[in-house]
Amino acid sequence: MTSGRKLRILVAKPGLDGHDRGAKILARAYRDAGFEVIYSGLHQTPEQIVHVALQEDVDLIGLSCLSGAHMYLFPRVIELLKENKAEDITVIGGGIIPVDDIPKLKKAGIKEVFLPGGSLKDMVDWAKANVEPCRYGERKE
């Protein structure tokens, strides 16, 4: 992170998952690390997530999925960011994700996937090392 501005992170729960404890813990870890954090709440559509990401000028979207719908929901967020010329927003994912799906998600544009039991420190450190603040107001219309 080279800019003086704090990273802005959106933690989102796409789909019908009703369990968000992990997402809330991650949001708190990011906040405690000095990032600005927005938590979108449960039952968000990819369209709602991208809308919030654009409105809030986030640098990183962290998606959490426990339902098994990650192979549709995560790539859909990437697709909508592209449609909105916001590919500069980094997207990561986590949750109950089979190891065999991780390469497919990365091929679809998810930059990193974190599985249950992963270290919060590793997730925070990854964001610090891999996410640059987006250049607001400079996205192509």
N, CA, C and O of each residue as an XYZ file, in Angstrom:
564
protein
N       0.854     -1.170      0.000
C       0.000      0.000      0.000
C       0.901      1.234      0.000
O       1.569      1.515      0.995
N       0.922      1.957     -1.089
C       1.838      3.081     -1.203
C       1.174      4.429     -0.968
O       1.863      5.399     -0.655
N      -0.118      4.516     -1.107
C      -0.826      5.776     -0.939
C      -0.981      6.093      0.542
O      -0.920      5.198      1.386
N      -1.180      7.368      0.852
C      -1.422      7.767      2.221
C      -2.849      7.512      2.656
O      -3.159      7.604      3.843
N      -3.727      7.193      1.713
C      -5.123      6.951      2.022
C      -5.316      5.521      2.521
O      -4.687      4.583      2.030
N      -6.197      5.379      3.503
C      -6.525      4.050      4.005
C      -7.266      3.254      2.934
O      -8.048      3.802      2.157
N      -7.000      1.955      2.913
C      -7.769      1.093      2.035
C      -9.213      1.045      2.517
O      -9.487      1.021      3.717
N     -10.131      1.032      1.551
C     -11.561      0.895      1.846
C     -11.976     -0.508      1.411
O     -11.781     -0.903      0.262
N     -12.549     -1.245      2.348
C     -12.881     -2.647      2.115
C     -14.366     -2.872      2.340
O     -14.936     -2.427      3.336
N     -14.982     -3.570      1.398
C     -16.363     -4.007      1.536
C     -16.351     -5.504      1.822
O     -15.836     -6.291      1.028
N     -16.919     -5.892      2.955
C     -17.105     -7.306      3.280
C     -18.568     -7.616      2.992
O     -19.467     -6.959      3.517
N     -18.798     -8.627      2.150
C     -20.157     -8.882      1.677
C     -20.499    -10.368      1.746
O     -19.636    -11.233      1.597
N     -21.771    -10.635      1.974
C     -22.313    -11.994      2.029
C     -23.304    -12.184      0.886
O     -24.492    -11.906      1.048
N     -22.829    -12.656     -0.272
C     -23.759    -12.871     -1.379
C     -24.592    -14.124     -1.168
O     -24.150    -15.073     -0.520
N     -25.779    -14.122     -1.709
C     -26.599    -15.321     -1.686
C     -27.449    -15.455     -0.441
O     -27.726    -14.480      0.258
N     -27.851    -16.672     -0.183
C     -28.830    -16.937      0.862
C     -28.237    -17.415      2.180
O     -28.968    -17.877      3.056
N     -26.930    -17.311      2.329
C     -26.314    -17.699      3.599
C     -26.959    -16.944      4.752
O     -27.257    -15.755      4.638
N     -27.171    -17.632      5.847
C     -27.715    -16.982      7.026
C     -26.694    -16.871      8.139
O     -27.028    -16.444      9.244
N     -25.457    -17.246      7.869
C     -24.417    -17.254      8.899
C     -23.335    -16.249      8.518
O     -22.709    -16.378      7.466
N     -23.115    -15.254      9.366
C     -22.129    -14.229      9.001
C     -21.094    -13.949     10.087
O     -20.424    -12.918     10.054
N     -20.961    -14.852     11.040
C     -20.000    -14.627     12.119
C     -18.585    -14.415     11.575
O     -17.895    -13.482     11.986
N     -18.151    -15.283     10.647
C     -16.810    -15.164     10.081
C     -16.607    -13.850      9.352
O     -15.553    -13.225      9.470
N     -17.617    -13.428      8.598
C     -17.521    -12.163      7.870
C     -17.392    -10.993      8.842
O     -16.619    -10.065      8.602
N     -18.142    -11.036      9.929
C     -18.058     -9.958     10.921
C     -16.715     -9.954     11.629
O     -16.175     -8.888     11.926
N     -16.168    -11.132     11.904
C     -14.842    -11.210     12.531
C     -13.784    -10.654     11.590
O     -12.893     -9.923     12.022
N     -13.873    -10.995     10.308
C     -12.919    -10.470      9.327
C     -13.053     -8.956      9.200
O     -12.049     -8.247      9.137
N     -14.278     -8.462      9.161
C     -14.488     -7.010      9.077
C     -13.831     -6.311     10.271
O     -13.201     -5.265     10.113
N     -13.977     -6.881     11.437
C     -13.357     -6.285     12.632
C     -11.828     -6.330     12.544
O     -11.153     -5.373     12.926
N     -11.288     -7.441     12.042
C      -9.832     -7.552     11.896
C      -9.303     -6.495     10.931
O      -8.273     -5.873     11.190
N     -10.002     -6.295      9.826
C      -9.600     -5.257      8.882
C      -9.689     -3.877      9.539
O      -8.785     -3.056      9.384
N     -10.761     -3.627     10.259
C     -10.917     -2.335     10.953
C      -9.790     -2.128     11.953
O      -9.192     -1.054     12.007
N      -9.500     -3.154     12.744
C      -8.446     -3.050     13.754
C      -7.067     -2.846     13.131
O      -6.159     -2.323     13.776
N      -6.916     -3.266     11.864
C      -5.646     -3.076     11.147
C      -5.543     -1.676     10.546
O      -4.520     -1.328      9.957
N      -6.597     -0.872     10.691
C      -6.546      0.502     10.212
C      -7.243      0.755      8.891
O      -7.177      1.867      8.366
N      -7.912     -0.255      8.339
C      -8.644     -0.080      7.092
C     -10.020      0.521      7.385
O     -10.545      0.390      8.491
N     -10.593      1.177      6.383
C     -11.996      1.592      6.456
C     -12.816      0.414      5.960
O     -12.537     -0.126      4.890
N     -13.831      0.005      6.728
C     -14.572     -1.211      6.414
C     -16.066     -0.933      6.346
O     -16.630     -0.244      7.197
N     -16.687     -1.482      5.321
C     -18.138     -1.455      5.173
C     -18.583     -2.906      5.180
O     -18.025     -3.722      4.446
N     -19.573     -3.247      5.989
C     -20.149     -4.587      5.980
C     -21.556     -4.476      5.413
O     -22.386     -3.738      5.945
N     -21.826     -5.204      4.339
C     -23.097     -5.037      3.632
C     -24.248     -5.830      4.226
O     -25.404     -5.584      3.883
N     -23.960     -6.769      5.100
C     -25.029     -7.570      5.677
C     -25.324     -8.823      4.874
O     -24.685     -9.102      3.859
N     -26.305     -9.566      5.352
C     -26.676    -10.846      4.750
C     -27.536    -10.688      3.499
O     -28.129     -9.637      3.255
N     -27.585    -11.754      2.721
C     -28.517    -11.923      1.602
C     -28.377    -10.852      0.521
O     -29.374    -10.305      0.051
N     -27.151    -10.560      0.135
C     -26.906     -9.553     -0.889
C     -26.789    -10.212     -2.263
O     -26.196    -11.282     -2.397
N     -27.352     -9.573     -3.268
C     -27.165    -10.045     -4.642
C     -25.824     -9.495     -5.150
O     -25.323     -8.506     -4.617
N     -25.247    -10.124     -6.169
C     -24.043     -9.546     -6.764
C     -24.264     -8.100     -7.218
O     -23.372     -7.261     -7.087
N     -25.446     -7.815     -7.747
C     -25.753     -6.448     -8.193
C     -25.721     -5.467     -7.020
O     -25.189     -4.366     -7.152
N     -26.279     -5.852     -5.889
C     -26.256     -4.986     -4.705
C     -24.828     -4.773     -4.214
O     -24.456     -3.664     -3.831
N     -24.042     -5.826     -4.227
C     -22.656     -5.731     -3.756
C     -21.864     -4.765     -4.628
O     -21.157     -3.900     -4.112
N     -21.977     -4.906     -5.939
C     -21.244     -4.018     -6.844
C     -21.747     -2.584     -6.708
O     -20.949     -1.648     -6.744
N     -23.033     -2.400     -6.557
C     -23.587     -1.052     -6.369
C     -22.962     -0.390     -5.133
O     -22.524      0.758     -5.201
N     -22.919     -1.102     -4.022
C     -22.322     -0.555     -2.793
C     -20.834     -0.287     -3.013
O     -20.325      0.755     -2.601
N     -20.142     -1.213     -3.655
C     -18.705     -1.037     -3.895
C     -18.429      0.235     -4.684
O     -17.487      0.966     -4.379
N     -19.243      0.499     -5.693
C     -19.061      1.698     -6.510
C     -19.441      2.954     -5.732
O     -18.735      3.961     -5.796
N     -20.539      2.901     -5.005
C     -20.981      4.063     -4.229
C     -19.992      4.419     -3.128
O     -19.796      5.595     -2.822
N     -19.376      3.419     -2.541
C     -18.466      3.640     -1.414
C     -17.002      3.745     -1.830
O     -16.126      3.891     -0.978
N     -16.732      3.672     -3.130
C     -15.359      3.779     -3.641
C     -14.399      2.819     -2.940
O     -13.348      3.232     -2.450
N     -14.764      1.541     -2.896
C     -13.908      0.581     -2.209
C     -12.743      0.142     -3.095
O     -12.787      0.242     -4.321
N     -11.714     -0.343     -2.430
C     -10.529     -0.869     -3.105
C     -10.555     -2.388     -3.173
O      -9.973     -2.996     -4.070
N     -11.245     -2.992     -2.204
C     -11.259     -4.439     -2.061
C     -12.659     -4.882     -1.665
O     -13.301     -4.274     -0.809
N     -13.122     -5.958     -2.306
C     -14.363     -6.610     -1.915
C     -13.991     -7.991     -1.394
O     -13.355     -8.775     -2.098
N     -14.383     -8.285     -0.178
C     -14.205     -9.608      0.406
C     -15.544    -10.314      0.440
O     -16.450     -9.893      1.159
N     -15.678    -11.381     -0.329
C     -16.932    -12.132     -0.409
C     -16.838    -13.376      0.466
O     -15.820    -14.068      0.469
N     -17.893    -13.652      1.199
C     -17.952    -14.833      2.045
C     -19.166    -15.660      1.659
O     -20.289    -15.158      1.632
N     -18.932    -16.938      1.358
C     -20.030    -17.806      0.921
C     -19.889    -19.175      1.581
O     -18.850    -19.828      1.485
N     -20.946    -19.584      2.241
C     -20.967    -20.891      2.896
C     -21.950    -21.847      2.232
O     -21.985    -23.029      2.574
N     -22.735    -21.363      1.305
C     -23.858    -22.133      0.755
C     -23.491    -23.056     -0.396
O     -24.289    -23.916     -0.769
N     -22.308    -22.898     -0.964
C     -21.935    -23.684     -2.138
C     -22.215    -22.985     -3.450
O     -21.965    -23.551     -4.514
N     -22.731    -21.765     -3.398
C     -23.067    -21.024     -4.619
C     -21.918    -20.127     -5.090
O     -22.118    -19.276     -5.957
N     -20.753    -20.303     -4.543
C     -19.599    -19.441     -4.850
C     -19.213    -19.469     -6.326
O     -18.717    -18.468     -6.844
N     -19.426    -20.590     -7.015
C     -19.025    -20.681     -8.424
C     -19.900    -19.831     -9.327
O     -19.499    -19.516    -10.447
N     -21.075    -19.454     -8.870
C     -21.905    -18.499     -9.602
C     -21.725    -17.091     -9.047
O     -21.491    -16.152     -9.808
N     -21.830    -16.935     -7.738
C     -21.875    -15.604     -7.124
C     -20.562    -14.836     -7.268
O     -20.581    -13.658     -7.622
N     -19.440    -15.469     -7.005
C     -18.161    -14.758     -7.062
C     -17.842    -14.276     -8.483
O     -17.538    -13.097     -8.665
N     -17.902    -15.161     -9.503
C     -17.648    -14.686    -10.868
C     -18.658    -13.635    -11.330
O     -18.315    -12.768    -12.134
N     -19.879    -13.698    -10.840
C     -20.881    -12.692    -11.222
C     -20.471    -11.314    -10.723
O     -20.668    -10.323    -11.426
N     -19.910    -11.232     -9.536
C     -19.421     -9.945     -9.027
C     -18.315     -9.420     -9.943
O     -18.307     -8.239    -10.289
N     -17.398    -10.276    -10.332
C     -16.316     -9.875    -11.251
C     -16.905     -9.363    -12.565
O     -16.491     -8.321    -13.073
N     -17.864    -10.094    -13.105
C     -18.517     -9.710    -14.368
C     -19.164     -8.328    -14.260
O     -19.030     -7.503    -15.164
N     -19.861     -8.082    -13.159
C     -20.528     -6.789    -12.975
C     -19.523     -5.658    -12.783
O     -19.763     -4.539    -13.237
N     -18.408     -5.929    -12.122
C     -17.367     -4.899    -11.993
C     -16.826     -4.541    -13.377
O     -16.616     -3.365    -13.674
N     -16.602     -5.538    -14.216
C     -16.126     -5.274    -15.576
C     -17.135     -4.444    -16.356
O     -16.762     -3.500    -17.053
N     -18.410     -4.794    -16.240
C     -19.455     -4.045    -16.935
C     -19.489     -2.581    -16.497
O     -19.871     -1.702    -17.269
N     -19.088     -2.333    -15.261
C     -19.081     -0.977    -14.712
C     -17.704     -0.321    -14.787
O     -17.463      0.708    -14.157
N     -16.799     -0.928    -15.566
C     -15.443     -0.401    -15.743
C     -14.742     -0.168    -14.400
O     -14.074      0.844    -14.187
N     -14.918     -1.135    -13.513
C     -14.336     -1.042    -12.171
C     -13.474     -2.263    -11.870
O     -13.472     -2.771    -10.748
N     -12.744     -2.728    -12.874
C     -11.878     -3.887    -12.700
C     -10.720     -3.617    -11.751
O     -10.031     -4.548    -11.334
N     -10.498     -2.348    -11.403
C      -9.422     -2.012    -10.479
C      -9.773     -2.373     -9.045
O      -8.903     -2.321     -8.176
N     -11.017     -2.735     -8.771
C     -11.404     -3.181     -7.437
C     -11.008     -4.646     -7.299
O     -11.461     -5.491     -8.071
N     -10.178     -4.941     -6.331
C      -9.722     -6.298     -6.064
C     -10.840     -7.075     -5.378
O     -11.528     -6.544     -4.507
N     -11.019     -8.340     -5.775
C     -12.040     -9.190     -5.162
C     -11.371    -10.458     -4.629
O     -10.634    -11.141     -5.340
N     -11.652    -10.750     -3.360
C     -11.198    -11.993     -2.741
C     -12.421    -12.748     -2.249
O     -13.508    -12.183     -2.131
N     -12.234    -14.020     -1.966
C     -13.345    -14.827     -1.493
C     -12.930    -15.721     -0.349
O     -11.748    -15.983     -0.124
N     -13.930    -16.176      0.360
C     -13.688    -17.101      1.453
C     -14.960    -17.838      1.793
O     -16.044    -17.505      1.313
N     -14.808    -18.846      2.631
C     -15.953    -19.623      3.065
C     -15.717    -21.100      2.835
O     -14.579    -21.565      2.769
N     -16.806    -21.822      2.714
C     -16.740    -23.267      2.486
C     -16.583    -23.479      0.979
O     -17.560    -23.540      0.232
N     -15.338    -23.588      0.566
C     -15.020    -23.675     -0.863
C     -14.129    -24.893     -1.085
O     -13.046    -24.970     -0.504
N     -14.556    -25.838     -1.905
C     -13.703    -26.990     -2.204
C     -12.385    -26.538     -2.846
O     -12.357    -25.626     -3.673
N     -11.317    -27.187     -2.450
C      -9.991    -26.835     -2.957
C      -9.958    -26.898     -4.488
O      -9.270    -26.098     -5.121
N     -10.689    -27.835     -5.082
C     -10.718    -27.961     -6.546
C     -11.332    -26.745     -7.232
O     -11.074    -26.508     -8.412
N     -12.140    -25.973     -6.508
C     -12.775    -24.792     -7.096
C     -11.870    -23.561     -7.070
O     -12.118    -22.599     -7.797
N     -10.839    -23.579     -6.251
C      -9.993    -22.379     -6.095
C      -9.351    -21.960     -7.420
O      -9.424    -20.779     -7.760
N      -8.724    -22.862     -8.186
C      -8.150    -22.421     -9.471
C      -9.192    -21.853    -10.432
O      -8.903    -20.919    -11.180
N     -10.391    -22.408    -10.413
C     -11.457    -21.915    -11.288
C     -11.874    -20.512    -10.873
O     -12.111    -19.656    -11.726
N     -11.965    -20.271     -9.570
C     -12.320    -18.935     -9.087
C     -11.230    -17.923     -9.440
O     -11.527    -16.796     -9.837
N      -9.978    -18.328     -9.294
C      -8.873    -17.423     -9.639
C      -8.867    -17.133    -11.137
O      -8.597    -16.004    -11.548
N      -9.159    -18.130    -11.946
C      -9.238    -17.907    -13.390
C     -10.360    -16.927    -13.724
O     -10.260    -16.165    -14.686
N     -11.427    -16.948    -12.926
C     -12.557    -16.039    -13.140
C     -12.269    -14.620    -12.651
O     -13.048    -13.706    -12.921
N     -11.151    -14.425    -11.931
C     -10.775    -13.083    -11.499
C     -10.705    -12.862    -10.007
O     -10.350    -11.767     -9.570
N     -11.031    -13.867     -9.207
C     -10.888    -13.751     -7.753
C      -9.391    -13.802     -7.454
O      -8.710    -14.749     -7.848
N      -8.882    -12.795     -6.764
C      -7.433    -12.688     -6.573
C      -6.882    -13.642     -5.521
O      -5.739    -14.086     -5.630
N      -7.679    -13.962     -4.504
C      -7.228    -14.898     -3.469
C      -8.447    -15.519     -2.828
O      -9.519    -14.916     -2.778
N      -8.269    -16.742     -2.333
C      -9.343    -17.460     -1.653
C      -8.816    -17.904     -0.296
O      -7.750    -18.510     -0.195
N      -9.578    -17.595      0.738
C      -9.220    -17.955      2.106
C     -10.232    -18.961      2.629
O     -11.440    -18.769      2.494
N      -9.734    -20.028      3.222
C     -10.592    -21.110      3.693
C     -10.777    -21.046      5.211
O     -10.021    -20.360      5.899
N     -11.776    -21.755      5.734
C     -11.991    -21.761      7.184
C     -10.723    -22.177      7.926
O      -9.979    -23.052      7.483
N     -10.505    -21.535      9.048
C      -9.321    -21.829      9.845
C      -8.117    -21.000      9.463
O      -7.075    -21.073     10.114
N      -8.252    -20.212      8.413
C      -7.146    -19.351      7.997
C      -6.885    -18.261      9.024
O      -7.767    -17.899      9.803
N      -5.695    -17.758      9.016
C      -5.282    -16.737      9.969
C      -5.796    -15.354      9.551
O      -5.640    -14.940      8.402
N      -6.410    -14.654     10.506
C      -6.826    -13.269     10.237
C      -5.619    -12.414      9.891
O      -5.699    -11.546      9.022
N      -4.510    -12.653     10.561
C      -3.281    -11.900     10.276
C      -2.864    -12.109      8.819
O      -2.467    -11.160      8.143
N      -2.953    -13.339      8.340
C      -2.599    -13.608      6.936
C      -3.519    -12.846      5.982
O      -3.064    -12.342      4.955
N      -4.797    -12.761      6.310
C      -5.758    -12.062      5.450
C      -5.484    -10.558      5.445
O      -5.558     -9.910      4.400
N      -5.171    -10.010      6.614
C      -4.840     -8.586      6.718
C      -3.525     -8.305      5.994
O      -3.418     -7.341      5.237
N      -2.540     -9.147      6.231
C      -1.244     -8.956      5.579
C      -1.360     -9.069      4.066
O      -0.696     -8.328      3.340
N      -2.196     -9.989      3.578
C      -2.391    -10.126      2.138
C      -2.950     -8.826      1.566
O      -2.485     -8.351      0.530
N      -3.939     -8.257      2.234
C      -4.533     -7.000      1.746
C      -3.488     -5.891      1.731
O      -3.412     -5.128      0.767
N      -2.696     -5.795      2.768
C      -1.657     -4.755      2.829
C      -0.650     -4.910      1.695
O      -0.188     -3.918      1.131
N      -0.310     -6.151      1.364
C       0.722     -6.405      0.362
C       0.206     -6.379     -1.077
O       0.983     -6.157     -2.006
N      -1.089     -6.601     -1.271
C      -1.588     -6.835     -2.625
C      -2.639     -5.866     -3.141
O      -3.032     -5.956     -4.304
N      -3.102     -4.948     -2.315
C      -4.183     -4.068     -2.742
C      -3.708     -2.621     -2.713
O      -3.244     -2.116     -1.691
N      -3.836     -1.980     -3.854
C      -3.531     -0.557     -3.961
C      -4.832      0.225     -3.934
O      -5.840     -0.246     -4.462
N      -4.836      1.391     -3.341
C      -6.046      2.214     -3.407
C      -6.417      2.504     -4.857
O      -5.556      2.806     -5.684
N      -7.707      2.407     -5.150
C      -8.196      2.706     -6.495
C      -8.092      4.198     -6.761
O      -7.994      5.002     -5.834
N      -8.113      4.551     -8.011
C      -7.998      5.952     -8.419
C      -9.386      6.502     -8.686
O      -9.870      6.469     -9.817
N     -10.013      7.000     -7.655
C     -11.387      7.457     -7.740
C     -11.543      8.600     -8.720
O     -10.661      9.446     -8.867
N     -12.670      8.605     -9.379
C     -12.961      9.659    -10.334
C     -12.246      9.497    -11.640
O     -12.455     10.285    -12.562
N     -11.394      8.481    -11.745
C     -10.627      8.285    -12.964
C     -11.070      7.042    -13.726
O     -10.467      6.697    -14.742
N     -12.113      6.365    -13.255
C     -12.618      5.209    -14.004
C     -13.237      5.703    -15.299
O     -13.875      6.754    -15.343
N     -13.039      4.940    -16.327
C     -13.591      5.315    -17.632
C     -15.095      5.207    -17.606
O     -15.647      4.229    -17.101
N     -15.756      6.199    -18.143
C     -17.229      6.195    -18.209
C     -17.688      5.478    -19.448
O     -18.890      5.366    -19.686
